[in-house]
Amino acid sequence: MDCLFCKIINKEVSSDIIYEDDKFLAFKDINPKAPIHFLIIPKKHITSINHLQEEDKMLIGELIFLAKKIAEEKNLDGYQLHINVGRNGGQIIDHLHLHLLANK
């Protein structure tokens, strides 16, 4: 598979990782749209929201809770969460990812 985020998960491509566990990886966006811009990704390859299966319901809930946890750890008092879906929705990398943006 030629997925950039899978390569980051497998440590084939370096990134500025801020969080990792057995299900998720979070790292700084290399093209930030805000002073704080993290990407949170599941380690399971899911192309986009449109490719979610019934079995992924818990994973998506955990993804949102992880964003909350990271925001708390970084002492962010306000932030935005974005998920782009498909090319027409602004998705560039075909691996589900959540943007966490903040001004700090």
N, CA, C and O of each residue as an XYZ file, in Angstrom:
416
protein
N       0.849     -1.175      0.000
C       0.000      0.000      0.000
C       0.897      1.241      0.000
O       1.877      1.302      0.743
N       0.570      2.198     -0.807
C       1.368      3.413     -0.925
C       0.678      4.569     -0.201
O       0.399      5.608     -0.800
N       0.408      4.380      1.085
C      -0.290      5.383      1.890
C       0.727      6.101      2.780
O       1.410      5.468      3.585
N       0.821      7.415      2.631
C       1.776      8.190      3.414
C       1.568      7.987      4.912
O       2.538      7.812      5.649
N       0.314      8.007      5.375
C       0.075      7.871      6.805
C       0.409      6.470      7.306
O       0.872      6.317      8.436
N       0.185      5.454      6.492
C       0.598      4.098      6.872
C       2.121      4.028      6.978
O       2.652      3.341      7.850
N       2.816      4.730      6.104
C       4.279      4.778      6.174
C       4.739      5.488      7.440
O       5.743      5.099      8.036
N       4.022      6.518      7.857
C       4.351      7.199      9.116
C       4.104      6.253     10.291
O       4.928      6.166     11.202
N       2.978      5.549     10.275
C       2.667      4.573     11.326
C       3.772      3.525     11.422
O       4.175      3.144     12.521
N       4.257      3.062     10.281
C       5.287      2.021     10.233
C       6.705      2.567     10.378
O       7.679      1.824     10.262
N       6.812      3.877     10.635
C       8.110      4.547     10.838
C       9.001      4.481      9.595
O      10.227      4.523      9.695
N       8.369      4.378      8.429
C       9.112      4.420      7.173
C       9.330      5.864      6.734
O      10.232      6.158      5.950
N       8.491      6.762      7.249
C       8.596      8.191      6.995
C       8.571      8.866      8.358
O       7.747      8.533      9.210
N       9.473      9.810      8.559
C       9.540     10.467      9.867
C       8.448     11.528     10.005
O       7.979     12.106      9.024
N       8.064     11.758     11.256
C       7.091     12.801     11.572
C       7.330     13.229     13.007
O       8.018     12.547     13.766
N       6.755     14.362     13.370
C       6.885     14.893     14.723
C       5.712     14.348     15.544
O       4.679     15.002     15.685
N       5.889     13.151     16.075
C       4.825     12.448     16.787
C       4.619     13.064     18.172
O       5.574     13.294     18.914
N       3.345     13.326     18.503
C       3.019     13.860     19.824
C       2.281     12.849     20.688
O       2.172     13.027     21.901
N       1.770     11.779     20.061
C       1.040     10.748     20.807
C       1.025      9.466     19.987
O       0.901      9.488     18.763
N       1.157      8.335     20.702
C       1.015      7.045     20.034
C       0.559      6.011     21.051
O       1.037      5.973     22.185
N      -0.379      5.173     20.617
C      -0.771      3.989     21.379
C      -1.012      2.869     20.375
O      -0.614      2.983     19.216
N      -1.654      1.798     20.801
C      -1.832      0.656     19.903
C      -2.840      0.897     18.788
O      -2.837      0.173     17.793
N      -3.715      1.914     18.934
C      -4.754      2.172     17.928
C      -4.570      3.463     17.142
O      -5.071      3.579     16.023
N      -3.854      4.444     17.715
C      -3.801      5.778     17.114
C      -2.393      6.356     17.119
O      -1.518      5.944     17.881
N      -2.219      7.321     16.242
C      -0.988      8.093     16.168
C      -1.396      9.546     15.948
O      -2.309      9.826     15.172
N      -0.729     10.457     16.622
C      -0.980     11.888     16.425
C       0.362     12.575     16.187
O       1.360     12.270     16.841
N       0.362     13.494     15.251
C       1.606     14.178     14.905
C       1.299     15.579     14.376
O       0.168     15.893     14.006
N       2.341     16.405     14.354
C       2.185     17.775     13.866
C       2.045     17.767     12.350
O       2.766     17.058     11.647
N       1.103     18.570     11.858
C       0.899     18.703     10.415
C       2.100     19.436      9.823
O       2.550     20.436     10.383
N       2.621     18.952      8.703
C       3.776     19.605      8.086
C       3.399     20.875      7.327
O       4.272     21.654      6.944
N       2.100     21.085      7.109
C       1.617     22.286      6.434
C       0.508     22.892      7.297
O      -0.658     22.888      6.903
N       0.872     23.416      8.482
C      -0.153     23.851      9.447
C      -1.017     25.008      8.944
O      -0.546     25.925      8.271
N      -2.295     24.926      9.298
C      -3.267     25.974      8.970
C      -3.586     26.837     10.191
O      -4.420     27.739     10.115
N      -2.925     26.561     11.309
C      -3.108     27.306     12.555
C      -1.816     27.151     13.354
O      -1.009     26.271     13.057
N      -1.610     28.007     14.375
C      -0.396     27.872     15.193
C      -0.219     26.468     15.784
O       0.908     25.987     15.909
N      -1.309     25.823     16.142
C      -1.288     24.431     16.573
C      -2.139     23.646     15.595
O      -3.321     23.937     15.412
N      -1.535     22.651     14.969
C      -2.255     21.837     13.982
C      -1.711     20.418     14.054
O      -0.614     20.131     13.574
N      -2.495     19.542     14.662
C      -2.139     18.135     14.790
C      -3.052     17.295     13.905
O      -4.198     17.662     13.644
N      -2.531     16.176     13.454
C      -3.332     15.177     12.755
C      -3.407     13.957     13.660
O      -2.392     13.500     14.186
N      -4.605     13.438     13.837
C      -4.819     12.242     14.645
C      -5.374     11.177     13.705
O      -6.395     11.382     13.049
N      -4.691     10.047     13.649
C      -5.071      9.011     12.693
C      -5.223      7.655     13.381
O      -4.499      7.345     14.327
N      -6.163      6.858     12.903
C      -6.200      5.470     13.374
C      -5.081      4.693     12.687
O      -4.741      4.966     11.536
N      -4.521      3.739     13.389
C      -3.500      2.885     12.772
C      -4.130      1.927     11.762
O      -3.476      1.482     10.819
N      -5.397      1.620     11.973
C      -6.127      0.813     10.997
C      -6.345      1.683      9.753
O      -6.846      2.803      9.858
N      -5.976      1.177      8.602
C      -6.184      1.959      7.381
C      -7.671      1.971      7.020
O      -8.269      0.939      6.714
N      -8.233      3.155      7.066
C      -9.597      3.419      6.597
C      -9.454      4.608      5.664
O      -8.941      5.649      6.073
N      -9.887      4.481      4.443
C      -9.658      5.520      3.448
C     -10.302      6.850      3.825
O      -9.660      7.896      3.729
N     -11.561      6.819      4.252
C     -12.269      8.051      4.627
C     -13.505      7.696      5.442
O     -13.802      6.520      5.653
N     -14.213      8.704      5.891
C     -15.480      8.492      6.595
C     -16.411      7.629      5.741
O     -17.150      6.799      6.270
N     -16.373      7.825      4.426
C     -17.236      7.052      3.528
C     -16.909      5.564      3.513
O     -17.696      4.765      3.006
N     -15.778      5.190      4.054
C     -15.352      3.792      4.056
C     -15.494      3.126      5.425
O     -15.061      1.989      5.613
N     -16.096      3.830      6.374
C     -16.311      3.254      7.697
C     -17.263      2.068      7.618
O     -18.201      2.058      6.821
N     -17.008      1.084      8.447
C     -17.875     -0.075      8.576
C     -18.529     -0.039      9.957
O     -18.080      0.685     10.846
N     -19.562     -0.801     10.123
C     -20.256     -0.892     11.407
C     -19.270     -1.185     12.534
O     -19.414     -0.662     13.639
N     -18.288     -2.004     12.261
C     -17.303     -2.392     13.276
C     -16.391     -1.244     13.704
O     -15.669     -1.374     14.693
N     -16.409     -0.118     12.978
C     -15.546      1.023     13.273
C     -16.186      2.061     14.195
O     -15.566      3.080     14.499
N     -17.414      1.816     14.640
C     -18.107      2.804     15.472
C     -17.314      3.174     16.725
O     -17.173      4.355     17.045
N     -16.808      2.187     17.421
C     -16.046      2.448     18.645
C     -14.759      3.211     18.342
O     -14.371      4.112     19.085
N     -14.110      2.845     17.254
C     -12.862      3.490     16.869
C     -13.068      4.990     16.647
O     -12.239      5.801     17.060
N     -14.158      5.350     16.003
C     -14.421      6.764     15.736
C     -14.695      7.511     17.036
O     -14.236      8.640     17.210
N     -15.430      6.899     17.941
C     -15.654      7.511     19.247
C     -14.349      7.709     19.995
O     -14.136      8.750     20.617
N     -13.474      6.714     19.936
C     -12.175      6.810     20.595
C     -11.317      7.900     19.963
O     -10.542      8.564     20.652
N     -11.453      8.085     18.650
C     -10.716      9.131     17.951
C     -11.081     10.508     18.499
O     -10.203     11.335     18.744
N     -12.375     10.752     18.689
C     -12.829     12.039     19.217
C     -12.360     12.218     20.664
O     -11.906     13.299     21.040
N     -12.469     11.169     21.467
C     -12.003     11.262     22.848
C     -10.494     11.484     22.926
O     -10.018     12.170     23.830
N      -9.742     10.913     21.992
C      -8.306     11.153     21.965
C      -8.012     12.622     21.647
O      -7.099     13.209     22.228
N      -8.772     13.212     20.738
C      -8.599     14.641     20.438
C      -8.819     15.467     21.701
O      -8.059     16.395     21.979
N      -9.847     15.136     22.461
C     -10.132     15.830     23.722
C      -8.959     15.665     24.686
O      -8.541     16.631     25.326
N      -8.427     14.448     24.793
C      -7.311     14.171     25.698
C      -6.070     14.977     25.300
O      -5.409     15.564     26.156
N      -5.762     15.002     24.023
C      -4.598     15.754     23.547
C      -4.790     17.240     23.824
O      -3.857     17.912     24.263
N      -5.987     17.760     23.574
C      -6.270     19.175     23.837
C      -6.077     19.490     25.317
O      -5.513     20.528     25.663
N      -6.538     18.606     26.183
C      -6.357     18.812     27.622
C      -4.877     18.781     27.997
O      -4.416     19.629     28.760
N      -4.130     17.812     27.468
C      -2.700     17.700     27.768
C      -1.912     18.907     27.277
O      -0.914     19.294     27.885
N      -2.361     19.499     26.180
C      -1.689     20.670     25.612
C      -2.252     21.982     26.175
O      -1.858     23.070     25.755
N      -3.178     21.856     27.132
C      -3.801     23.028     27.780
C      -4.478     23.968     26.790
O      -4.369     25.189     26.908
N      -5.169     23.400     25.826
C      -5.894     24.201     24.841
C      -7.272     24.516     25.399
O      -8.026     23.610     25.753
N      -7.600     25.796     25.478
C      -8.920     26.158     26.021
C      -9.984     26.258     24.939
O     -11.168     26.395     25.246
N      -9.587     26.193     23.710
C     -10.509     26.189     22.582
C      -9.789     25.623     21.368
O      -8.599     25.869     21.170
N     -10.505     24.877     20.570
C      -9.880     24.252     19.408
C     -10.961     23.844     18.417
O     -12.151     23.853     18.732
N     -10.530     23.489     17.226
C     -11.436     23.019     16.184
C     -11.034     21.605     15.789
O      -9.854     21.252     15.794
N     -12.031     20.808     15.449
C     -11.807     19.476     14.914
C     -12.406     19.428     13.513
O     -13.551     19.829     13.305
N     -11.625     18.935     12.557
C     -12.086     18.849     11.170
C     -11.781     17.477     10.602
O     -10.704     16.924     10.823
N     -12.734     16.939      9.875
C     -12.495     15.734      9.077
C     -12.955     16.049      7.661
O     -14.130     16.326      7.422
N     -12.014     16.004      6.731
C     -12.337     16.209      5.327
C     -12.644     14.845      4.712
O     -11.991     13.851      5.031
N     -13.640     14.805      3.832
C     -14.067     13.541      3.236
C     -14.049     13.663      1.716
O     -14.811     14.437      1.136
N     -13.172     12.893      1.081
C     -13.087     12.881     -0.378
C     -12.386     14.112     -0.935
O     -12.226     15.120     -0.246
N     -11.978     14.012     -2.177
C     -11.262     15.118     -2.825
C     -12.095     16.401     -2.835
O     -11.574     17.480     -2.551
N     -13.369     16.291     -3.157
C     -14.220     17.480     -3.195
C     -14.471     18.057     -1.800
O     -14.906     19.201     -1.670
N     -14.201     17.276     -0.774
C     -14.323     17.745      0.607
C     -12.998     18.210      1.189
O     -12.928     18.545      2.371
N     -11.952     18.234      0.382
C     -10.656     18.730      0.820
C      -9.695     17.672      1.329
O      -8.612     18.010      1.806
N     -10.067     16.392      1.241
C      -9.180     15.327      1.713
C      -8.052     15.116      0.708
O      -8.304     14.887     -0.475
N      -6.821     15.193      1.178
C      -5.651     15.036      0.308
C      -5.038     13.646      0.450
O      -4.647     13.035     -0.544
N      -4.953     13.144      1.686
C      -4.384     11.820      1.952
C      -5.529     10.829      2.149
O      -6.440     11.074      2.939
N      -5.479      9.720      1.433
C      -6.538      8.711      1.509
C      -6.349      7.786      2.711
O      -6.162      6.578      2.567
N      -6.403      8.385      3.888
C      -6.358      7.665      5.166
C      -7.114      8.577      6.133
O      -6.747      9.738      6.316
N      -8.150      8.056      6.737
C      -8.969      8.840      7.652
C      -8.088      9.577      8.655
O      -7.215      8.975      9.280
N      -8.317     10.871      8.806
C      -7.565     11.645      9.779
C      -8.402     12.810     10.304
O      -9.244     13.372      9.604
N      -8.141     13.138     11.535
C      -8.830     14.222     12.228
C      -7.831     15.345     12.448
O      -6.754     15.133     13.004
N      -8.198     16.544     12.007
C      -7.363     17.727     12.242
C      -7.763     18.346     13.572
O      -8.949     18.564     13.822
N      -6.799     18.627     14.416
C      -7.028     19.382     15.648
C      -6.257     20.694     15.485
O      -5.029     20.699     15.403
N      -7.005     21.816     15.438
C      -6.411     23.118     15.223
C      -6.709     24.046     16.383
O      -7.806     24.021     16.942
N      -5.730     24.865     16.745
C      -5.927     25.821     17.829
C      -4.982     27.002     17.656
O      -3.928     26.900     17.028
N      -5.391     28.111     18.229
C      -4.541     29.308     18.238
C      -3.699     29.400     19.501
O      -2.782     30.218     19.579
N      -4.005     28.565     20.493
C      -3.375     28.435     21.807
C      -3.869     29.448     22.780
O      -3.431     29.465     23.930
